[in-house]
Amino acid sequence: MGNDADDTKTTFGGESLAAQAMGSIDPVTKAVVQPIHLSTTFIRDPDNAYRSGFAYGRADNATVRELEAVLQMLEHGAAALAFGSGMSAAVAVFTSLPRGAKVLAPNVMYWALKNWLSNEAKATLGLDVRFIEMQDVDAVRAAAVPGCDFIWIETPSNPLWGVVDIAAVAEIAHAAGARLAVDSTCATPVLTQPLLLGADLVMHSASKYINGHSDVVAGVLVTRELDASWQRIEKIRASHGMLLGPFEAFLVMRGLRTMHLRVRAACANALGLANALRQHPLVTEVLYPGLPDHAQHGLAVRQMKGGFGGMLSIRVRGGEASAIATAARVGLWKRATSLGGVESLLEHRASVEGQGSPCPPDLLRLSCGIELSEDLFADLDAALHDAAAQTS
Ligand SMILES: *Cc1c(COP(=O)(O)O)cnc(C)c1O
């Protein structure tokens, strides 16, 4: 990109776009880092028009638009919208569907959203949501009969890390007359671009890898086409007050500049740990798409470019008590929910999800950060041995 014109930027790779958070250069100051626009209101032209495109801060914000421009390019979409959280981005999508819409969703997916779909989406929006096994393409084909309106998938999916075939499900969805949305939070824009595989919408919790520093809650949607349903989502964001704040948008752009480096480091740590832990005497199973014996490893190799993600789960020998005792004994790993930050986090997931969760009670979910892999292994290894000594 030249230092003024930005019409060539879509030809740059994701690394280049993200490193410069390449929205546009402020023509007045030529600042390399975008300013934070805080104004909630904008002056009307004397002839009563709003030529700047901005009128009031609930609908839109210039700093948020900068972030959206980068995310739209990274995901190869037609437009992006940033939201106050990943949940609000997802809820905006479902709110845009007509009453009675038939929706297919995965039976293993981000728990807070599954809860909302199970308990709220029917009661408040009148959606008809069915949960199915999304890794099984035949099961999706059988469920996606004509009349199905919308399919939501998540890949790799929380917290068992199954991989869903985006291209295959997109084809099935479109044949049935349905649209496909992908929660790509854990794949990140670095490893997978769902819109290029045929998805209609991609959603991210930018609280995770996109921001990457565990200090902003934010969400993103990117669309393949500027269609009527996208316009509905835009209206819903404005009227429901779901827009991301300008300071948060600035922080997410700052995080985004190092996303490729962080994600690659997290992937390398996760793969190293997965390989070390699968031979560990106190670990009965390692769930990670990068392992050759993972049920969808071949698909993961095709669909995820440059890594298998920073997330994995382990099942601890001795059951739930041993898993919780292990979590109690880590030092470098932080015992906390969430994922995708530079610091490694570990969580006993069944305690979070509670009743009805498909998560086994002996499972610990690991979000690999960018620390030294030897330190991460040594800390977890010591915790596993301490816990085993204590609980046996
Ligand atoms: C965190 C997360 C969400 C929800 O995003 P928030 O920013 O916490 O609202 C949705 N999907 C996945 C996969 C997530 O990890």
The ligand as a Gaussian input file, in Angstrom:
#p B3LYP/6-31G(d) Opt

LIG

0 1
 C      -16.395000     -16.677000      23.949000
 C      -17.125000     -17.322000      22.849000
 C      -18.363000     -16.842000      22.421000
 C      -19.064000     -15.691000      23.091000
 O      -18.346000     -14.506000      22.958000
 P      -18.314000     -13.334000      24.068000
 O      -17.394000     -12.341000      23.480000
 O      -17.834000     -13.958000      25.345000
 O      -19.729000     -12.847000      24.190000
 C      -18.971000     -17.483000      21.354000
 N      -18.399000     -18.547000      20.745000
 C      -17.218000     -19.027000      21.131000
 C      -16.627000     -20.200000      20.418000
 C      -16.533000     -18.441000      22.187000
 O      -15.358000     -18.934000      22.586000

